[in-house]
Amino acid sequence: MPRSAALFFSTGDKFGLVDKPTATERPPLGSLEQRTEIASQGMKGLFLINGGGAVALLAFLQSAWTNTPALVPYVASGIVALMLGLVFAAAVPFVRITTSLHYQNQNFERAWRYSFWHRLLEKLSIAAFAIGILVVVIGVFANLPEA
């Protein structure tokens, strides 16, 4: 098989180059431990962005309450969205464990369903963060003093 410039970081020579897989071969996915660590780091990230954003907006709410009352509904809505992001993120490990158990028991139909929900909850958590921040930014722009 000829050498190619396909990069797969879990195998290969010192330059990271490996033989290009054929149509029936799959590229190496790395070890189970590597994938588990990547997923764990992703979960920490979801908790950090949503939880940190909610704490920051709570501090900002105190200032907005006294200085710019018109901004309070936007900030409160942003906090609600970030809290929903935390709820979605908190559900991910439980669905992920159930997915793993179904794969282990070779119940692939149920495992696929739980895998779908696992990925959906991750995406919903990220979307909740984006919506929460976007709502506050819209509120800030809507309440800018006129020049």
C-alpha positions as CSV (number, residue, x, y, z in Angstrom):
1,M,0.0,0.0,0.0
2,P,1.5,3.4,-0.9
3,R,2.3,6.0,1.7
4,S,-0.1,8.9,2.0
5,A,-0.3,12.2,3.9
6,A,-3.3,11.0,6.0
7,L,-2.7,12.0,9.6
8,F,-3.8,9.7,12.4
9,F,-2.3,10.6,15.7
10,S,-2.7,7.3,17.5
11,T,-0.4,5.4,15.1
12,G,2.2,6.1,12.5
13,D,5.9,6.8,12.1
14,K,7.7,9.7,13.7
15,F,6.1,12.2,11.2
16,G,2.6,11.1,12.0
17,L,2.1,9.6,8.5
18,V,0.4,6.3,8.1
19,D,-0.9,4.1,5.3
20,K,-4.2,5.4,4.0
21,P,-6.9,2.9,5.0
22,T,-8.9,1.1,2.3
23,A,-12.6,1.6,2.0
24,T,-13.2,-1.4,4.3
25,E,-10.7,-0.4,7.0
26,R,-11.4,2.2,9.6
27,P,-8.9,4.7,10.8
28,P,-7.6,4.0,14.3
29,L,-9.7,5.7,16.9
30,G,-7.2,5.5,19.8
31,S,-7.7,3.6,23.0
32,L,-10.7,3.4,25.2
33,E,-8.9,5.3,27.9
34,Q,-8.0,8.1,25.5
35,R,-11.6,8.5,24.3
36,T,-12.9,8.4,27.9
37,E,-10.4,11.1,28.9
38,I,-11.4,13.3,26.0
39,A,-15.1,12.9,26.9
40,S,-14.3,13.7,30.6
41,Q,-12.5,16.8,29.6
42,G,-15.4,17.8,27.4
43,M,-17.8,17.4,30.3
44,K,-15.6,19.6,32.5
45,G,-15.7,22.2,29.7
46,L,-19.5,22.2,29.5
47,F,-19.7,22.6,33.3
48,L,-17.1,25.4,33.3
49,I,-18.6,27.5,30.5
50,N,-22.2,27.2,31.7
51,G,-21.5,27.4,35.5
52,G,-18.9,30.2,35.1
53,G,-21.2,32.1,32.8
54,A,-24.1,31.8,35.3
55,V,-21.9,33.0,38.1
56,A,-20.6,35.9,36.1
57,L,-24.1,36.9,35.1
58,L,-25.2,36.8,38.7
59,A,-22.5,39.2,39.6
60,F,-23.5,41.4,36.6
61,L,-27.2,41.2,37.7
62,Q,-26.4,43.0,40.9
63,S,-24.8,45.9,39.1
64,A,-27.6,46.0,36.5
65,W,-30.3,45.9,39.2
66,T,-29.1,49.3,40.6
67,N,-27.6,51.0,37.5
68,T,-29.6,49.8,34.5
69,P,-32.9,48.2,35.5
70,A,-33.9,47.8,31.8
71,L,-31.1,45.2,31.4
72,V,-32.3,43.0,34.3
73,P,-34.8,40.9,32.2
74,Y,-32.0,40.1,29.6
75,V,-29.5,39.1,32.3
76,A,-32.1,37.0,34.1
77,S,-33.0,35.2,30.9
78,G,-29.3,34.6,30.2
79,I,-28.9,33.1,33.7
80,V,-31.9,30.8,33.0
81,A,-30.4,29.6,29.7
82,L,-27.0,28.9,31.3
83,M,-28.7,27.0,34.1
84,L,-30.5,24.9,31.5
85,G,-27.1,24.3,29.9
86,L,-25.9,23.0,33.3
87,V,-28.9,20.7,33.6
88,F,-28.2,19.3,30.1
89,A,-24.5,18.8,31.0
90,A,-25.4,17.1,34.2
91,A,-27.5,14.5,32.4
92,V,-24.8,13.6,29.9
93,P,-22.7,11.3,32.2
94,F,-25.8,9.2,33.1
95,V,-26.8,8.8,29.5
96,R,-23.2,8.0,28.6
97,I,-23.0,5.3,31.2
98,T,-26.3,3.7,30.1
99,T,-25.0,3.8,26.5
100,S,-21.8,2.0,27.5
101,L,-23.8,-0.7,29.4
102,H,-26.0,-1.3,26.4
103,Y,-22.9,-1.7,24.1
104,Q,-21.3,-4.0,26.7
105,N,-24.5,-6.2,26.7
106,Q,-24.5,-6.1,22.9
107,N,-27.9,-4.4,22.8
108,F,-26.9,-2.2,19.9
109,E,-30.3,-0.8,19.1
110,R,-30.8,0.7,22.5
111,A,-27.1,1.7,22.6
112,W,-27.6,3.7,19.4
113,R,-30.6,5.4,20.9
114,Y,-28.8,6.4,24.1
115,S,-25.8,7.5,22.1
116,F,-28.0,9.8,20.1
117,W,-29.4,11.3,23.3
118,H,-25.9,11.6,24.8
119,R,-24.7,13.6,21.8
120,L,-27.9,15.7,21.7
121,L,-27.6,16.7,25.4
122,E,-24.0,17.8,24.7
123,K,-25.1,20.0,21.8
124,L,-28.0,21.4,23.8
125,S,-25.7,22.4,26.6
126,I,-23.4,24.2,24.1
127,A,-26.5,25.9,22.5
128,A,-27.8,27.0,25.9
129,F,-24.5,28.7,26.6
130,A,-24.6,30.5,23.2
131,I,-28.2,31.5,23.7
132,G,-27.6,32.8,27.2
133,I,-24.7,34.9,26.2
134,L,-26.5,36.1,23.1
135,V,-29.5,37.2,25.0
136,V,-27.4,39.4,27.3
137,V,-25.5,40.9,24.4
138,I,-28.7,41.8,22.7
139,G,-29.9,43.4,25.9
140,V,-26.8,45.4,26.2
141,F,-27.1,46.7,22.6
142,A,-30.8,47.4,23.1
143,N,-30.0,49.6,26.1
144,L,-27.0,51.5,24.9
145,P,-27.4,55.3,25.5
146,E,-28.1,57.2,22.4
147,A,-25.3,59.4,21.2
